[in-house]
Amino acid sequence: MTYDLIIDAGELAARGLVMDLSTFRWDCLGKVEELLRLLGAILQLLRPHGRLRLRVEGDPREFLVAFVTAFPVNLITERSDGWMDFAILEAITSMHLEQVLHREVYEERSHERYARPLFVALGRGGPRVLDVGGGNGHMAEWWSQHGCEVHLLEVDAALAQSAKERLGQDRVAFHDGVSPWPYEDSSFDTCLLLFVLHHIADSVETTLSEAARVAKRVLVLEDQPRSAKSKGLLNLAVQVTAQHFRPFGQDPQVYMRNIRPDAAWRQLFAGAGLQCVQQVEITGTLQHPVPHTLYELHPVPKDIGADFIPLEVCTRCDWVVWLKWLQELR
């Protein structure tokens, strides 16, 4: 049996469709798959053009609404008391649910969302790749399976040992994070810096310069919460990004200054002798609501000179600035 109207009387909230950043309620981030399955089951009971009416309260509310509109559903009425009406655009099936889960959950957990644009970028270069800060080598295995000769540089001894077990002793180097990298000039077609630079306290310039030295091009993937589509989603992306540093034993009040704006990244790239030839924006998901930017960088020809480097661009964003910004958003 299907229906023209379903009114949710609190089941979704009871199952975790709750977020309130001001009181540190993050329920929905830990229950994304469960909530999407519950919503899929509810939506499959509605006829095409039927309506779902529910009460949505939280901060940011647009993030909670996105759980519903991840399906072929439109928000048509939003009242100040939190009640909302959603219109079903077509009959929702189990296939819709699996598509949503794949896009919003599975691709995030498996890192496939990042790997897809990276595979495209890697296809434009040669096969010899250096993965800097590649951890235990699980992503390097992907590149190897697609025809790349992957080497890995890692500053964590335990992760470097795990990577050696995956890739082989001769493909992995343990590094002190300070000295020059143990590779000849232009010995790689591509150097990967994937979510690495914002974890570096005080030698980002050195890391970029070494990457420019040893590779013919550099691919940088970085968190970019400023690309969020609304103030509420930016607030969420900033706070999720800040929490990301804690498992690494890094204080967000120190390391959030490394979450730089696009102009600051470009100045750092230019200072290391790299120019951006392509930029790809990667949107956030329900599982991880932080946008990212993929930069493809090539060494600047020697005859361009220092005038290439842009001036008067702030290179750091202090944590105090982030806090003031968040207060203004509220």
Backbone bond lengths (Angstrom), bond angles and torsions (degrees), N, CA, C in turn:
res aa  C-N    CA-C-N  psi(-1)  N-CA   C-N-CA  omega(-1)  CA-C   N-CA-C  phi
1 M - - - 1.458 - - 1.529 109.59 -
2 T 1.321 116.24 138.97 1.464 121.30 176.95 1.527 109.26 -119.48
3 Y 1.332 115.00 165.89 1.459 120.43 -172.20 1.534 110.91 -132.54
4 D 1.320 115.14 158.96 1.462 121.43 175.45 1.526 111.53 -89.32
5 L 1.319 116.70 -25.44 1.465 120.83 -178.22 1.518 109.81 -146.19
6 I 1.335 115.54 131.80 1.463 121.65 172.39 1.528 107.30 -125.56
7 I 1.308 116.61 130.99 1.458 122.07 177.97 1.521 108.03 -111.38
8 D 1.322 115.76 120.03 1.460 119.99 177.92 1.526 108.73 -83.53
9 A 1.310 116.85 122.14 1.459 121.88 -175.33 1.518 112.02 -98.41
10 G 1.313 117.40 20.45 1.462 120.43 177.01 1.506 115.12 121.76
11 E 1.349 117.86 0.22 1.464 120.32 -178.50 1.528 111.26 -62.80
12 L 1.326 116.95 -42.56 1.462 119.96 -178.17 1.527 111.23 -64.04
13 A 1.323 116.27 -44.26 1.465 119.33 177.83 1.525 111.05 -64.01
14 A 1.316 116.39 -40.08 1.464 120.31 179.86 1.522 111.56 -64.43
15 R 1.333 116.42 -29.20 1.469 120.64 -179.90 1.524 112.95 -89.95
16 G 1.359 116.77 -0.89 1.462 117.84 172.35 1.506 117.14 122.31
17 L 1.338 119.12 5.61 1.463 119.83 177.64 1.531 108.54 -77.21
18 V 1.317 114.35 65.47 1.464 122.03 -174.46 1.521 108.99 -136.73
19 M 1.318 116.28 132.11 1.456 121.98 170.44 1.512 108.16 -151.72
20 D 1.306 115.53 132.11 1.463 121.19 174.99 1.517 106.58 -147.31
21 L 1.333 115.62 97.93 1.452 119.55 -173.88 1.524 112.53 -62.90
22 S 1.336 116.62 -29.08 1.461 119.19 -178.21 1.519 112.70 -69.04
23 T 1.329 117.55 -22.52 1.463 121.50 178.59 1.526 112.12 -116.61
24 F 1.343 115.90 13.48 1.463 122.16 177.43 1.525 112.87 60.13
25 R 1.329 116.55 37.98 1.467 121.07 171.85 1.519 108.68 -92.27
26 W 1.320 116.94 111.67 1.465 122.31 -175.52 1.534 110.70 -119.88
27 D 1.330 117.26 25.86 1.468 121.10 -169.81 1.522 112.85 -49.00
28 C 1.329 117.14 -49.18 1.463 120.15 -171.15 1.522 112.92 -64.92
29 L 1.341 118.65 -28.27 1.459 119.96 -179.10 1.523 111.68 -66.61
30 G 1.325 116.96 -25.32 1.457 119.68 178.40 1.515 113.35 -92.38
31 K 1.341 117.14 -1.71 1.465 120.41 -174.71 1.522 111.47 -134.91
32 V 1.322 117.29 32.78 1.464 120.31 -174.06 1.523 111.19 -60.89
33 E 1.328 117.51 -49.87 1.464 119.60 -178.01 1.527 110.91 -64.58
34 E 1.328 117.47 -43.10 1.465 120.80 179.98 1.529 111.05 -60.08
35 L 1.331 116.45 -43.86 1.469 120.17 -178.66 1.518 112.04 -68.12
36 L 1.315 117.15 -38.94 1.459 119.83 178.78 1.526 111.25 -66.58
37 R 1.313 117.03 -37.34 1.470 119.65 176.94 1.530 110.59 -66.08
38 L 1.318 116.63 -40.15 1.456 120.17 178.02 1.524 110.61 -64.47
39 L 1.331 117.09 -45.00 1.458 120.59 177.97 1.520 111.29 -62.79
40 G 1.333 116.55 -40.96 1.461 119.71 178.50 1.515 111.42 -59.74
41 A 1.328 116.21 -41.65 1.469 120.07 179.33 1.527 111.24 -64.74
42 I 1.321 117.10 -39.28 1.468 120.58 178.72 1.519 110.64 -67.86
43 L 1.325 116.90 -45.99 1.464 121.06 -175.73 1.522 111.88 -66.81
44 Q 1.332 117.43 -29.69 1.458 119.82 178.63 1.533 111.91 -68.81
45 L 1.323 117.84 -13.87 1.464 121.26 177.67 1.533 112.27 -85.21
46 L 1.323 116.71 -7.30 1.465 120.44 -177.05 1.519 111.38 -97.59
47 R 1.318 115.38 143.70 1.457 121.10 174.64 1.529 109.55 -75.74
48 P 1.336 117.61 159.01 1.465 119.41 173.22 1.523 110.15 -54.69
49 H 1.332 116.20 135.19 1.476 124.48 -177.79 1.529 112.59 72.68
50 G 1.329 116.93 6.22 1.455 119.51 172.31 1.526 110.16 -72.92
51 R 1.345 114.97 177.59 1.458 119.02 -175.03 1.527 111.96 -129.28
52 L 1.325 112.96 144.74 1.454 121.41 171.37 1.525 107.21 -112.10
53 R 1.322 116.59 125.34 1.464 120.82 178.04 1.528 108.38 -114.70
54 L 1.313 115.17 125.36 1.459 118.41 179.55 1.521 110.14 -148.51
55 R 1.312 114.37 162.78 1.457 121.21 179.81 1.526 108.29 -102.45
56 V 1.329 115.54 123.30 1.460 121.50 -177.97 1.515 108.51 -117.53
57 E 1.313 116.02 116.94 1.455 121.30 176.55 1.520 108.99 -128.33
58 G 1.302 116.55 137.90 1.457 119.80 178.44 1.512 111.04 154.11
59 D 1.319 114.95 -179.93 1.454 122.25 -178.19 1.525 108.79 -142.73
60 P 1.335 117.44 116.46 1.465 127.37 0.62 1.534 111.66 -86.01
61 R 1.307 115.69 135.61 1.459 120.64 -176.15 1.518 111.29 -66.14
62 E 1.341 117.79 -32.77 1.459 119.96 -178.16 1.534 111.98 -64.41
63 F 1.344 116.88 -26.09 1.458 119.13 176.27 1.522 110.47 -70.11
64 L 1.333 118.09 -40.99 1.458 121.47 177.72 1.527 110.84 -65.95
65 V 1.333 116.83 -39.11 1.468 121.00 177.30 1.528 110.38 -61.03
66 A 1.324 116.84 -33.75 1.468 121.09 -177.47 1.528 112.55 -62.69
67 F 1.328 118.28 -23.29 1.463 120.14 175.49 1.526 110.14 -62.78
68 V 1.324 117.12 -37.98 1.465 121.12 -179.36 1.524 110.61 -78.25
69 T 1.330 116.66 -46.57 1.471 120.11 -175.80 1.525 112.82 -76.59
70 A 1.333 117.50 -0.63 1.467 119.53 170.83 1.528 110.63 -65.02
71 F 1.331 116.55 -23.10 1.460 123.02 175.09 1.535 108.67 -90.97
72 P 1.344 118.41 172.80 1.479 120.30 174.98 1.527 111.13 -69.63
73 V 1.319 115.33 72.32 1.463 123.42 -173.93 1.518 108.41 -140.38
74 N 1.332 116.90 138.55 1.462 121.76 177.01 1.522 110.64 -113.45
75 L 1.323 115.64 142.36 1.460 121.06 170.37 1.524 107.62 -79.69
76 I 1.323 117.24 122.86 1.469 119.21 -176.78 1.526 112.86 -114.35
77 T 1.328 118.29 -25.70 1.462 120.93 179.80 1.518 109.04 -140.39
78 E 1.326 115.78 131.12 1.462 121.20 178.13 1.522 107.88 -132.87
79 R 1.328 116.33 116.40 1.463 120.42 -177.30 1.524 110.04 -103.15
80 S 1.306 115.70 157.20 1.460 121.04 -176.16 1.525 112.64 -65.48
81 D 1.333 117.65 -22.00 1.460 120.58 -179.55 1.527 113.10 -85.65
82 G 1.344 116.60 5.79 1.460 120.49 176.38 1.509 115.49 98.50
83 W 1.345 117.63 -13.66 1.461 119.26 179.14 1.527 110.19 -75.01
84 M 1.341 115.72 138.63 1.458 121.88 -178.86 1.513 110.13 -136.21
85 D 1.337 115.57 146.56 1.459 122.07 173.51 1.527 109.02 -113.39
86 F 1.336 115.57 133.56 1.454 122.30 178.03 1.515 109.11 -118.83
87 A 1.329 116.87 138.09 1.462 121.90 178.98 1.529 109.72 -101.58
88 I 1.323 115.91 132.43 1.467 122.27 178.71 1.528 108.53 -83.95
89 L 1.321 117.26 119.34 1.463 120.85 -174.47 1.517 112.82 -79.30
90 E 1.328 116.78 -29.48 1.464 121.21 179.48 1.513 108.39 -155.82
91 A 1.304 116.84 167.28 1.466 120.00 179.97 1.532 109.08 -62.16
92 I 1.328 116.80 122.38 1.459 121.97 -179.69 1.524 109.10 -83.08
93 T 1.318 115.84 131.92 1.460 121.56 -177.89 1.527 110.01 -123.52
94 S 1.318 115.04 175.23 1.469 119.86 176.37 1.525 111.14 -63.50
95 M 1.327 116.86 -27.19 1.469 119.81 177.30 1.531 110.61 -65.03
96 H 1.347 117.04 -41.01 1.461 120.01 176.18 1.529 110.58 -59.45
97 L 1.331 115.84 -43.50 1.458 120.11 -179.16 1.524 110.99 -60.33
98 E 1.327 116.96 -45.68 1.465 120.05 -179.12 1.522 111.25 -64.73
99 Q 1.334 117.32 -37.00 1.462 119.97 177.27 1.521 111.14 -63.49
100 V 1.327 116.42 -43.13 1.462 120.62 179.29 1.526 110.49 -64.84
101 L 1.330 116.97 -45.60 1.458 120.42 179.51 1.522 111.64 -61.48
102 H 1.326 116.20 -39.92 1.465 119.53 179.53 1.521 110.68 -63.35
103 R 1.335 115.91 -45.08 1.470 121.07 -175.29 1.535 111.89 -72.99
104 E 1.323 117.20 -41.81 1.463 120.74 -170.79 1.529 114.03 -95.60
105 V 1.345 117.06 -17.25 1.459 119.82 -174.41 1.526 112.12 -126.60
106 Y 1.336 116.54 -61.69 1.462 119.70 -170.44 1.524 112.67 -63.92
107 E 1.340 117.34 -43.79 1.465 119.84 -179.60 1.519 111.47 -64.52
108 E 1.316 117.09 -28.47 1.465 120.78 177.70 1.520 110.31 -74.53
109 R 1.310 116.94 -45.94 1.463 119.86 -178.74 1.520 112.43 -64.41
110 S 1.312 116.57 -35.98 1.461 120.34 -177.45 1.520 113.05 -88.53
111 H 1.336 117.63 -6.25 1.470 124.52 -175.35 1.521 112.92 69.45
112 E 1.326 116.70 11.92 1.462 119.71 179.78 1.523 111.18 -63.76
113 R 1.333 117.27 -29.84 1.463 120.34 -179.41 1.524 111.14 -60.72
114 Y 1.333 116.84 -37.77 1.454 120.14 176.84 1.521 111.65 -80.30
115 A 1.336 115.25 -34.81 1.460 119.52 -174.97 1.522 112.10 -65.48
116 R 1.327 117.40 -33.88 1.465 120.36 -176.46 1.531 112.02 -59.47
117 P 1.350 120.02 -55.83 1.464 118.63 177.77 1.526 112.85 -66.19
118 L 1.341 116.67 -28.75 1.461 119.10 177.49 1.524 111.60 -68.04
119 F 1.341 116.95 -39.27 1.459 120.06 176.86 1.524 110.74 -60.30
120 V 1.336 115.95 -41.81 1.464 120.51 178.86 1.518 109.85 -61.06
121 A 1.340 116.07 -46.48 1.462 120.12 -179.36 1.527 111.44 -65.59
122 L 1.328 117.00 -42.06 1.463 119.96 179.04 1.518 111.66 -62.73
123 G 1.324 116.68 -31.33 1.462 120.52 179.76 1.515 113.56 -66.09
124 R 1.334 116.87 -16.22 1.468 120.14 179.75 1.524 112.31 -88.85
125 G 1.324 117.81 -1.19 1.455 120.83 -178.31 1.513 112.04 -125.56
126 G 1.336 115.00 -173.65 1.451 120.80 179.45 1.518 112.01 -78.47
127 P 1.342 116.74 177.13 1.469 120.41 -170.56 1.528 115.74 -83.81
128 R 1.314 118.28 -15.51 1.471 120.15 -172.89 1.533 109.13 -87.93
129 V 1.350 116.71 116.73 1.466 122.52 -170.32 1.522 110.25 -126.99
130 L 1.348 116.19 138.72 1.459 122.38 172.67 1.522 108.37 -112.58
131 D 1.336 116.82 120.62 1.459 123.00 179.22 1.528 107.46 -101.50
132 V 1.326 116.91 104.28 1.468 122.06 -177.09 1.523 109.49 -90.16
133 G 1.329 116.01 128.07 1.459 119.85 -176.48 1.512 111.58 70.32
134 G 1.316 116.62 32.47 1.459 122.33 -174.44 1.512 115.12 -79.46
135 G 1.336 117.99 8.38 1.467 121.00 174.86 1.513 113.00 62.63
136 N 1.332 114.98 -130.71 1.473 119.63 -176.37 1.526 113.04 -86.69
137 G 1.333 116.61 4.43 1.460 120.21 173.71 1.511 114.83 86.98
138 H 1.334 119.13 11.64 1.467 119.29 -175.97 1.530 111.30 -66.99
139 M 1.344 117.69 -35.71 1.458 118.85 177.21 1.528 111.00 -78.64
140 A 1.319 116.48 -32.45 1.466 119.66 176.79 1.525 111.17 -60.20
141 E 1.341 116.36 -31.49 1.464 119.58 175.93 1.518 110.85 -60.66
142 W 1.340 117.74 -38.58 1.467 120.94 177.87 1.514 110.20 -60.20
143 W 1.344 115.36 -49.62 1.471 118.21 -177.87 1.539 109.59 -60.34
144 S 1.339 116.97 -39.88 1.470 120.61 179.96 1.525 111.36 -63.17
145 Q 1.332 116.66 -38.65 1.454 120.64 -179.32 1.522 112.24 -69.94
146 H 1.321 116.66 -15.21 1.469 120.90 178.68 1.522 112.04 -106.43
147 G 1.323 115.96 24.79 1.452 120.03 170.69 1.508 116.43 92.71
148 C 1.335 118.08 6.35 1.464 120.18 179.43 1.535 110.64 -91.09
149 E 1.311 115.48 146.60 1.460 121.53 171.56 1.529 106.58 -95.20
150 V 1.325 116.86 98.23 1.461 121.27 -169.02 1.520 111.07 -99.51
151 H 1.326 114.94 130.35 1.461 122.90 170.34 1.520 107.27 -114.35
152 L 1.335 116.30 154.64 1.464 119.94 -173.10 1.518 109.60 -134.06
153 L 1.340 115.40 136.63 1.465 122.99 176.49 1.517 107.88 -118.36
154 E 1.345 117.42 126.57 1.470 120.57 -173.31 1.535 110.26 -141.84
155 V 1.350 116.11 140.75 1.461 120.89 -178.33 1.526 112.79 -96.25
156 D 1.326 117.79 -9.38 1.455 121.72 178.02 1.531 108.68 -97.42
157 A 1.324 116.57 120.29 1.465 120.86 -173.26 1.527 112.57 -61.62
158 A 1.331 117.13 -43.29 1.460 120.50 -178.19 1.528 110.92 -65.56
159 L 1.343 116.55 -42.77 1.461 119.98 178.54 1.526 110.85 -66.55
160 A 1.318 116.64 -38.51 1.467 119.87 178.14 1.525 111.10 -61.52
161 Q 1.342 116.41 -39.74 1.467 119.66 178.34 1.524 111.01 -65.55
162 S 1.334 117.00 -41.05 1.464 119.94 176.74 1.522 111.08 -62.63
163 A 1.318 116.20 -39.59 1.465 119.88 178.67 1.523 111.39 -64.95
164 K 1.316 116.88 -36.84 1.471 120.03 178.10 1.527 110.48 -63.16
165 E 1.329 116.16 -37.08 1.464 119.70 179.02 1.523 111.12 -67.66
166 R 1.336 116.96 -29.57 1.468 120.87 178.74 1.523 112.34 -81.89
167 L 1.330 115.90 -44.28 1.465 120.87 -168.05 1.522 113.93 -105.91
168 G 1.333 116.81 -18.88 1.455 120.27 -176.25 1.519 111.51 108.42
169 Q 1.331 116.93 148.68 1.454 122.18 -176.41 1.521 113.04 -59.10
170 D 1.323 117.09 -37.88 1.462 120.66 -174.15 1.525 113.02 -78.76
171 R 1.335 117.92 -6.47 1.467 121.17 -177.80 1.532 113.09 -100.59
172 V 1.331 117.85 -6.92 1.471 120.59 -173.15 1.520 109.95 -126.39
173 A 1.340 115.78 134.46 1.460 121.74 176.86 1.522 109.52 -122.42
174 F 1.323 116.22 130.96 1.463 121.75 172.77 1.519 107.74 -87.63
175 H 1.342 116.52 130.96 1.466 120.79 -171.72 1.518 110.57 -126.60
176 D 1.339 116.53 150.79 1.464 120.68 -178.91 1.522 113.43 -83.12
177 G 1.341 117.96 -4.64 1.456 121.73 178.73 1.506 114.80 79.23
178 V 1.323 117.75 0.85 1.463 121.39 -175.63 1.526 111.88 -124.36
179 S 1.307 116.84 -48.26 1.465 121.29 -174.25 1.524 111.20 -73.67
180 P 1.353 117.52 164.78 1.469 120.47 176.45 1.529 111.05 -57.92
181 W 1.301 115.38 148.94 1.456 119.44 -179.52 1.523 110.77 -69.02
182 P 1.335 118.40 146.82 1.472 122.11 -174.11 1.532 113.28 -82.36
183 Y 1.342 116.28 51.29 1.467 120.59 -178.61 1.527 109.35 -138.64
184 E 1.315 114.90 152.70 1.466 120.95 178.15 1.521 110.52 -75.92
185 D 1.320 116.16 161.49 1.464 121.44 176.64 1.524 110.55 -58.52
186 S 1.326 116.19 137.40 1.482 123.11 175.13 1.525 112.17 53.52
187 S 1.338 116.54 35.62 1.468 119.18 -178.50 1.529 113.05 -87.19
188 F 1.345 117.23 -4.69 1.462 121.20 177.95 1.523 110.12 -127.39
189 D 1.316 115.15 149.73 1.470 119.75 174.31 1.523 110.76 -74.84
190 T 1.344 116.01 -38.27 1.471 120.77 -177.07 1.513 109.97 -141.67
191 C 1.334 116.03 139.19 1.465 122.34 170.78 1.518 107.99 -112.35
192 L 1.331 117.09 129.29 1.461 122.91 179.31 1.529 110.29 -101.26
193 L 1.335 115.77 126.98 1.464 122.71 172.14 1.529 106.85 -123.42
194 L 1.322 115.84 85.52 1.458 121.72 -171.40 1.525 110.20 -102.10
195 F 1.340 116.70 108.11 1.464 122.56 -178.54 1.530 110.99 53.70
196 V 1.310 116.21 39.51 1.463 122.32 -177.10 1.529 111.87 -106.73
197 L 1.319 117.04 -44.69 1.464 120.81 -168.06 1.526 112.54 -62.36
198 H 1.338 118.33 -35.24 1.470 118.59 -177.40 1.528 112.47 -73.19
199 H 1.318 117.69 -9.15 1.465 120.87 176.26 1.532 112.51 -92.25
200 I 1.318 116.72 -4.18 1.461 120.78 -177.26 1.523 109.16 -92.25
201 A 1.330 116.13 124.58 1.467 120.15 -173.04 1.522 112.79 -73.17
202 D 1.328 117.96 -48.27 1.465 118.25 -169.63 1.529 114.78 -146.22
203 S 1.310 118.40 17.85 1.467 119.22 -179.38 1.527 112.29 -135.51
204 V 1.337 116.43 34.28 1.459 120.01 178.86 1.524 110.93 -61.26
205 E 1.333 115.93 -42.98 1.462 119.63 -179.12 1.524 110.86 -60.32
206 T 1.337 117.14 -42.28 1.459 120.99 178.87 1.522 111.31 -63.65
207 T 1.330 116.05 -42.60 1.468 120.59 179.33 1.524 110.62 -60.46
208 L 1.328 116.92 -46.51 1.468 120.23 179.89 1.527 111.18 -65.36
209 S 1.331 117.01 -39.01 1.464 119.68 179.70 1.520 111.31 -65.58
210 E 1.335 116.31 -40.03 1.460 119.43 177.69 1.527 110.87 -66.11
211 A 1.344 116.26 -39.84 1.463 119.78 177.16 1.530 110.09 -61.19
212 A 1.326 117.19 -43.57 1.462 121.22 179.21 1.527 111.13 -64.58
213 R 1.321 116.42 -30.63 1.462 120.46 -178.92 1.522 112.47 -73.60
214 V 1.349 116.51 -44.48 1.463 119.13 -170.36 1.524 113.40 -90.21
215 A 1.347 118.47 -10.85 1.472 120.05 -174.36 1.522 111.44 -130.27
216 K 1.327 114.41 154.55 1.458 121.15 178.77 1.527 111.86 -79.12
217 R 1.339 116.54 -18.48 1.456 121.92 172.97 1.521 108.39 -158.35
218 V 1.327 115.24 161.75 1.460 121.47 -176.13 1.522 108.68 -131.10
219 L 1.340 116.60 133.80 1.462 122.32 174.21 1.510 108.45 -109.73
220 V 1.334 116.49 120.60 1.457 123.08 -179.76 1.526 108.73 -114.41
221 L 1.326 117.06 128.34 1.462 122.57 175.62 1.523 107.79 -118.55
222 E 1.355 116.37 123.01 1.461 120.91 -173.99 1.527 111.94 -137.15
223 D 1.338 115.37 150.22 1.460 120.92 171.77 1.533 109.09 -64.85
224 Q 1.345 115.89 138.91 1.465 120.06 178.42 1.530 109.65 -140.76
225 P 1.351 117.23 72.64 1.463 119.95 -178.05 1.523 113.58 -59.15
226 R 1.331 117.68 -23.30 1.464 120.32 179.63 1.527 112.63 -64.03
227 S 1.327 117.48 -14.22 1.466 120.94 179.56 1.527 112.46 -84.66
228 A 1.324 117.86 0.52 1.470 121.13 178.66 1.523 110.05 -58.83
229 K 1.333 116.07 151.65 1.459 121.63 -170.05 1.530 114.51 -83.02
230 S 1.315 118.08 -9.92 1.463 120.35 179.72 1.520 108.68 -151.00
231 K 1.332 116.21 167.60 1.458 120.33 178.69 1.521 111.22 -63.55
232 G 1.330 116.13 -39.52 1.453 119.39 179.42 1.518 111.97 -64.56
233 L 1.333 116.89 -42.88 1.460 120.47 179.82 1.520 111.07 -70.40
234 L 1.342 117.21 -31.44 1.461 119.63 175.34 1.526 109.68 -66.17
235 N 1.318 116.73 -43.43 1.462 121.57 176.97 1.530 110.10 -55.83
236 L 1.324 116.42 -46.93 1.456 121.35 179.19 1.525 110.99 -62.82
237 A 1.341 116.95 -47.05 1.457 121.02 -177.70 1.521 111.63 -61.42
238 V 1.323 117.10 -38.47 1.460 120.76 178.42 1.520 110.81 -64.53
239 Q 1.324 116.64 -45.08 1.465 119.15 -177.24 1.530 111.88 -70.24
240 V 1.328 117.58 -36.47 1.465 120.23 175.71 1.525 110.22 -65.19
241 T 1.328 116.41 -42.27 1.460 120.64 178.41 1.517 111.12 -61.41
242 A 1.329 116.98 -42.50 1.465 120.60 179.74 1.523 111.27 -60.74
243 Q 1.339 117.04 -42.72 1.460 120.46 -179.46 1.528 111.94 -66.27
244 H 1.321 115.94 -24.28 1.464 121.47 -178.23 1.524 111.86 -60.15
245 F 1.327 118.13 -27.58 1.464 120.16 -175.95 1.527 112.96 -77.04
246 R 1.313 117.60 -22.78 1.464 120.07 -172.48 1.527 113.78 -62.46
247 P 1.354 120.21 -42.43 1.469 118.16 178.83 1.527 114.01 -61.69
248 F 1.337 116.87 -19.24 1.466 120.89 178.79 1.535 111.38 -90.72
249 G 1.347 116.89 3.10 1.449 120.38 -178.08 1.518 112.70 71.82
250 Q 1.329 117.16 24.33 1.454 122.08 -177.81 1.529 109.89 -109.64
251 D 1.307 116.30 132.32 1.455 122.58 -176.82 1.524 109.90 -74.44
252 P 1.340 118.70 120.12 1.471 120.19 179.11 1.524 113.14 -55.85
253 Q 1.343 117.46 -32.85 1.453 119.53 -179.08 1.522 111.87 -65.69
254 V 1.320 116.51 -19.98 1.467 121.35 176.73 1.523 110.52 -94.92
255 Y 1.327 116.30 -47.43 1.459 119.60 -168.41 1.522 114.29 -86.97
256 M 1.331 118.71 -16.18 1.462 118.65 176.62 1.522 112.13 -63.68
257 R 1.333 117.49 -20.81 1.460 119.27 176.80 1.532 110.99 -67.29
258 N 1.340 116.56 -15.95 1.464 120.06 177.89 1.523 113.15 -84.21
259 I 1.334 117.42 -5.68 1.469 120.77 175.28 1.531 106.41 -84.18
260 R 1.295 115.83 84.25 1.457 122.45 -168.22 1.524 112.22 -86.94
261 P 1.335 116.99 153.84 1.464 120.33 171.76 1.522 110.33 -71.15
262 D 1.319 115.41 163.52 1.461 121.04 -176.52 1.531 112.20 -55.44
263 A 1.326 117.67 -44.19 1.463 120.49 -178.08 1.523 111.75 -62.21
264 A 1.331 116.99 -36.48 1.458 120.48 179.06 1.524 111.19 -68.78
265 W 1.347 116.83 -40.34 1.464 119.30 176.21 1.522 110.22 -60.59
266 R 1.310 116.22 -43.47 1.465 119.17 -177.75 1.519 111.75 -64.38
267 Q 1.331 117.98 -35.20 1.454 118.73 176.69 1.530 110.91 -67.45
268 L 1.329 116.55 -41.70 1.460 119.18 177.18 1.527 111.30 -61.43
269 F 1.320 116.83 -41.59 1.465 120.07 178.14 1.526 109.76 -60.83
270 A 1.327 116.33 -47.23 1.460 120.33 -178.39 1.520 111.52 -62.81
271 G 1.342 116.43 -38.99 1.448 119.91 178.45 1.517 113.10 -64.10
272 A 1.320 117.07 -24.36 1.466 121.94 177.67 1.522 111.98 -92.06
273 G 1.333 116.74 4.55 1.458 120.24 179.46 1.515 113.84 83.08
274 L 1.341 116.28 28.47 1.458 121.17 -179.13 1.522 109.95 -121.93
275 Q 1.312 116.72 140.99 1.462 121.44 174.58 1.525 109.35 -119.43
276 C 1.337 116.18 143.39 1.457 121.62 -179.07 1.523 109.34 -82.82
277 V 1.330 116.40 122.03 1.461 121.05 179.43 1.518 111.94 -105.19
278 Q 1.334 116.92 -16.32 1.462 120.25 176.88 1.523 109.32 -158.80
279 Q 1.332 115.32 144.67 1.449 121.44 -178.61 1.526 108.47 -135.99
280 V 1.328 117.28 129.39 1.466 122.71 -178.71 1.526 108.74 -121.16
281 E 1.329 116.52 125.80 1.454 121.28 177.08 1.533 109.27 -91.42
282 I 1.320 116.13 132.45 1.457 123.06 -179.96 1.524 107.72 -118.42
283 T 1.320 116.53 115.29 1.464 120.13 -175.34 1.529 111.27 -72.66
284 G 1.329 115.81 159.85 1.449 120.58 175.66 1.523 111.57 -75.42
285 T 1.309 116.15 170.78 1.461 122.25 177.53 1.525 108.80 -124.17
286 L 1.312 116.38 173.24 1.458 119.75 174.04 1.524 110.93 -63.91
287 Q 1.327 117.09 -35.81 1.456 120.97 179.03 1.527 111.60 -68.02
288 H 1.330 116.42 -36.55 1.475 120.66 -179.45 1.527 107.74 -144.30
289 P 1.337 117.78 91.32 1.469 121.31 -171.20 1.522 114.47 -81.42
290 V 1.333 116.56 53.15 1.466 121.39 178.15 1.525 108.44 -125.88
291 P 1.331 118.41 120.49 1.477 120.06 175.34 1.530 110.71 -68.83
292 H 1.326 115.22 159.24 1.467 121.43 179.22 1.520 109.40 -135.92
293 T 1.324 114.84 160.42 1.456 121.13 175.84 1.523 108.86 -127.45
294 L 1.334 115.49 132.43 1.463 122.34 174.69 1.523 108.17 -105.74
295 Y 1.325 116.50 120.61 1.459 122.61 178.50 1.531 109.97 -106.01
296 E 1.309 116.41 131.20 1.467 120.97 169.77 1.520 107.29 -104.13
297 L 1.325 115.83 119.62 1.460 122.48 -172.77 1.522 110.86 -119.57
298 H 1.326 115.46 139.18 1.457 121.65 175.65 1.525 109.56 -121.31
299 P 1.328 118.08 146.52 1.466 119.72 176.54 1.526 111.29 -58.77
300 V 1.334 115.97 139.63 1.457 121.42 178.53 1.521 108.61 -74.63
301 P 1.335 118.37 131.12 1.468 119.94 175.60 1.521 111.03 -54.18
302 K 1.319 116.60 141.05 1.458 121.83 -173.21 1.527 113.19 -60.05
303 D 1.321 118.26 -27.73 1.461 119.88 -173.91 1.525 113.48 -83.84
304 I 1.389 118.07 -0.48 1.456 119.74 179.42 1.526 111.05 -74.04
305 G 1.336 117.19 -40.76 1.450 119.78 175.92 1.515 113.64 86.41
306 A 1.343 114.28 179.16 1.451 121.16 -173.12 1.519 113.38 -70.84
307 D 1.320 118.35 -19.01 1.462 120.04 -178.11 1.512 112.30 -63.78
308 F 1.325 116.67 -14.54 1.461 120.00 179.77 1.518 111.84 -66.73
309 I 1.354 117.16 -27.95 1.463 120.80 -172.62 1.518 110.10 -74.66
310 P 1.361 118.98 122.53 1.461 120.68 178.98 1.518 110.89 -67.44
311 L 1.346 116.39 147.62 1.453 121.84 -177.47 1.516 111.10 -108.37
312 E 1.333 115.21 165.37 1.458 123.24 171.99 1.527 113.03 58.62
313 V 1.337 115.92 41.53 1.458 120.82 175.46 1.520 108.37 -117.90
314 C 1.318 116.99 127.77 1.461 120.76 179.80 1.521 109.96 -64.92
315 T 1.333 117.07 129.53 1.463 119.96 -175.99 1.517 113.51 -97.92
316 R 1.325 118.02 -8.62 1.455 119.63 -178.72 1.520 109.81 -137.93
317 C 1.309 116.10 146.44 1.463 120.36 176.61 1.522 107.40 -118.98
318 D 1.325 116.26 104.76 1.444 120.75 -174.31 1.529 110.82 -67.43
319 W 1.355 115.56 148.92 1.462 120.85 -179.95 1.521 110.97 -58.90
320 V 1.326 117.82 -33.19 1.467 120.64 178.28 1.528 109.96 -62.04
321 V 1.332 116.26 -37.76 1.467 120.18 178.03 1.521 110.18 -63.30
322 W 1.347 116.38 -42.25 1.462 119.83 178.01 1.526 109.97 -59.18
323 L 1.347 117.23 -45.70 1.451 120.09 -178.00 1.523 112.00 -62.58
324 K 1.325 116.58 -42.88 1.457 120.21 178.62 1.525 110.50 -62.66
325 W 1.332 115.42 -39.71 1.462 120.63 179.38 1.531 110.20 -62.15
326 L 1.340 115.73 -46.16 1.453 119.48 -178.94 1.528 111.37 -63.51
327 Q 1.332 116.83 -38.03 1.453 119.79 178.18 1.520 111.42 -63.82
328 E 1.334 115.65 -38.06 1.466 120.01 178.30 1.522 110.84 -66.85
329 L 1.340 116.62 -37.08 1.467 119.72 179.70 1.518 111.00 -64.43
330 R 1.312 117.87 -34.08 1.459 121.41 -179.23 1.519 111.73 -77.08
